[in-house]
């Protein structure tokens, strides 16, 4: 009866490429975020209090104006496309008095 409820263990694969020579510069098979090198909060060192203080200090830094402006433009375009797609009356956005 005990074997009936026993969960299976996952298989482990230790893939080693045949012609790969590790020169110490990081693995080409590791996947890192594009923005990971610019973030301070991704460091693994420190305790929970240190992580929160780094996240708070990063949050207080001013955002890049170009990124913010580009994001607002993209959201506005997508919003107008959505409203046009659902046949919303877009004449309320005109400046007629």
C-alpha positions as CSV (number, residue, x, y, z in Angstrom):
1,X,0.0,0.0,0.0
2,X,2.9,2.4,0.7
3,X,4.2,2.1,-2.9
4,X,0.8,3.2,-4.2
5,X,1.2,6.7,-2.8
6,X,4.9,7.1,-3.4
7,X,5.8,10.0,-5.7
8,X,8.3,9.5,-8.5
9,X,11.7,11.2,-8.4
10,X,12.7,13.5,-11.2
11,X,15.5,12.4,-13.5
12,X,18.7,14.4,-13.5
13,X,20.6,15.0,-16.7
14,X,24.2,16.1,-16.7
15,X,24.7,17.2,-20.2
16,X,28.3,18.0,-21.2
17,X,28.9,19.3,-24.7
18,X,31.5,17.3,-26.5
19,X,33.7,20.1,-27.8
20,X,33.1,22.7,-25.1
21,X,36.1,24.0,-23.2
22,X,35.2,26.2,-20.2
23,X,37.6,29.1,-20.1
24,X,36.1,30.6,-16.9
25,X,34.1,33.4,-18.6
26,X,30.6,32.1,-17.8
27,X,28.8,29.3,-19.5
28,X,27.2,30.0,-22.9
29,X,24.4,27.7,-21.8
30,X,23.4,30.0,-18.8
31,X,20.4,32.2,-19.5
32,X,20.6,35.6,-17.8
33,X,18.2,38.5,-18.1
34,X,19.2,41.3,-20.4
35,X,18.9,43.8,-17.6
36,X,20.4,41.7,-14.8
37,X,23.8,43.5,-15.0
38,X,22.1,46.8,-14.3
39,X,20.1,45.7,-11.2
40,X,21.5,46.0,-7.7
41,X,18.9,43.7,-6.2
42,X,20.0,40.6,-8.0
43,X,23.1,40.1,-5.8
44,X,22.9,36.9,-3.8
45,X,24.8,38.3,-0.8
46,X,23.3,39.6,2.4
47,X,20.3,38.8,4.4
48,X,16.7,39.7,3.9
49,X,17.1,43.2,5.4
50,X,20.0,43.9,3.1
51,X,17.9,42.8,0.0
52,X,15.1,45.0,1.0
53,X,17.4,48.0,1.6
54,X,19.0,47.5,-1.9
55,X,15.5,47.2,-3.5
56,X,14.4,50.4,-1.7
57,X,17.5,52.3,-2.8
58,X,17.0,51.2,-6.4
59,X,13.4,52.2,-6.3
60,X,14.3,55.7,-5.1
61,X,16.6,56.3,-8.1
62,X,15.0,58.3,-10.9
63,X,13.7,56.5,-13.9
64,X,15.0,57.1,-17.4
65,X,12.8,59.7,-19.1
66,X,13.2,58.2,-22.6
67,X,12.0,54.8,-21.4
68,X,9.0,56.3,-19.5
69,X,8.0,58.4,-22.5
70,X,8.3,55.5,-24.9
71,X,6.2,53.3,-22.6
72,X,3.5,55.9,-22.4
73,X,3.4,56.3,-26.2
74,X,3.2,52.5,-26.7
75,X,0.4,52.1,-24.1
76,X,-1.6,55.0,-25.7
77,X,-1.3,53.5,-29.2
78,X,-2.4,50.1,-27.9
79,X,-5.3,51.6,-26.1
80,X,-6.5,53.5,-29.2
81,X,-6.1,50.4,-31.3
82,X,-8.1,48.4,-28.8
83,X,-10.9,51.1,-28.7
84,X,-10.9,51.2,-32.5
85,X,-11.1,47.4,-32.7
86,X,-14.2,47.3,-30.4
87,X,-15.8,50.1,-32.4
88,X,-15.8,52.6,-29.5
89,X,-16.9,56.1,-30.5
90,X,-13.5,57.9,-30.7
91,X,-15.2,61.2,-31.5
92,X,-15.2,62.0,-27.8
93,X,-11.5,62.7,-28.0
94,X,-11.9,65.4,-30.6
95,X,-11.7,69.1,-29.5
96,X,-15.0,70.2,-30.9
97,X,-17.1,72.5,-28.6
